[in-house]
Every structure is written in C-alpha cells, then in structure tokens.
C-alpha cells in the first residue's frame, strides 16, 4: 500500500534530505520514522507540513480522517484565496468566525497567529504588535528562530509567509536594515531548499519582489536588479506568473532611479500594465495608469491600444 508515510520517505531520500532536516519543529525524528514506516498515522496538519517542506501539495496525497480536519482544510483554502485578493480583514473575520477549529494543535495555532499578524500589519498598521504576533507564530514550529541568524532548516509556505509579514512590519515601522537582512536570510534559505527539492514555493517571488523594492529604496540598485531577475526567472520557471507584472514595475523603478532612458522605463511599465489587465488585476492596472499619467503625462491605455489598419 502506497501511504503518506511511504511518499514522505521516498521523496526525502530522493532529495537526500535527512530526517532531522525535514521534521525540525514539526515532530520528533522518532515520530517521523514511525510515520515513514507506516507504524503511526500523522494528523492531517503534520502530514501537510512534512509534504509541504518537500515541495508537494499535501491535499493530493491525503484522505481526511475526520470532519474536523476536512473543515480546517476548507477554511485554510478559503483564506488563501482571500489573501491573494488582499482581503485581509475578511480573511481575519472568517477565521475568527471559525475559531473553534483553531486550537487543536500547534499548526492550527500558528495559522491563527499568522492571520492575526497579517491583519495587524496590512489592515491595522500596528507594526510592533504584528512583529510580536509573527514571533509567536513562527516559534510554534521553529522554536529557535532568530531574525538575525541564518535559517538552517526547511520551511513550509506558512512559515515563509509569517517571516515575510515580520519583515514587512519591520520595514513599515522604519527598521529598514532589519527588514532587508531578514528577507536576505529568508531568500538564501529558500534558494538552498528549492535547489534541493527542485520545486519553488508560490510565495518565493513575493519575497523576492519585496526585497528588490526595498533595496531600490535604499539606493542599492545593482542588488535590487539581481533579485528582480531571480524573481522573474522563478515566475517563468514555475509557471506562477501572478508576481511577474510587479517585477516589471520594480524593474522600471530601478531604471528610473538610475536615470535610464525613458523608453526603457516605459517598456517595463507597459509590460506590467498589459499583464495586470490580462490577469484581471484591474485595480493595479488603474493605479499604474494614474501613476504614469502623473509622471510622464502618458496614458497607458492609449499606448497599449491595438492599432487598427484600414482594409485595402
């Protein structure tokens, strides 16, 4: 029988990952060993976390053993969609309406703390409180996490998101160097992790884009450009293109900061505008259009309009 345990074992060994590296902060090595040898059935959350660190989508391999686990998984998926649309307040309220599902284990507690931190950061602008909440959240599964130290263990998408929110909170609270160093540590860890498992997280481009924007604002243009190109490559390689127009905007901002020719800057903005519209990100498209009208008195809608040739 091909079980979750055997999938975890096969993937881990295929990528030459030790049990200690994989299960750090999730469970004991002895527990992972029992799971891999089908001597113990993991909870849904534990199995999802282990599979996620291996770059696998856990829902493809799991059968839900209880109504409670299925309900939490459904809530998790709904929240991901809300966050992708930047509906931070709605995501928080939705989770709080279902708070009875959030206290069963450390993974669910981490999820709850993470959602609280996201609302505090992006909606309430209470950055110091958000930092405290992210520190609480990350230590559920990464008990030895220190923002100034190299990250030496594999991360789940939830852990990546929490560290990113922590960095954003530091940045917006004015602690810019802490924020940049934290994201540099995170990107280094993710590059090492993804080079091992051969799969990028959908959150990786988001982290790279934040870092590139901040480096540009700190006038570290060459570094910013390097992370932009890494981010573009990650988007194209993974087929996850949602962040690609944001990298075009970031590239344009770097070119503008370096006083590059206007046509080079506009080329990036035009690419971003077309992609925003094709992806249905109309708010972002309109913001960019307004910005370019103010900056260059150029209307992207007219620039991008298809030219209609007269019939002959």
Buried (B, 14 or more C-beta within 10 A) or exposed (E): EEBBBBBBBEBBEEBEBEBEBBBBBBBEEEBBBBBBEEEBBBBBBBBBBBBBBBBBEBEEBBEBEEEEBBBBBEBBEBBEEBBEEEBBBBBBBBBEEBEEBBEBBBBBBBBBBBBBBBBBBBBBEBBEBBBBBBBBBBBBBBEEBEBEEEBEBBBBBBBBBBBBBBBBBBBBBEBBEBBBBBBBBBBEBBBEBBEBBEBBBBBBBBBBBBBBBBBBBEEBBEBBBBBBEBBBBBBEEBEBEBBBBBBBBBBBBBBBBBEEEEEEBBBBBBBBBBBBBEBEBEEBBBEBBEEBEEEEEBEBEEBBEEEEEEEE
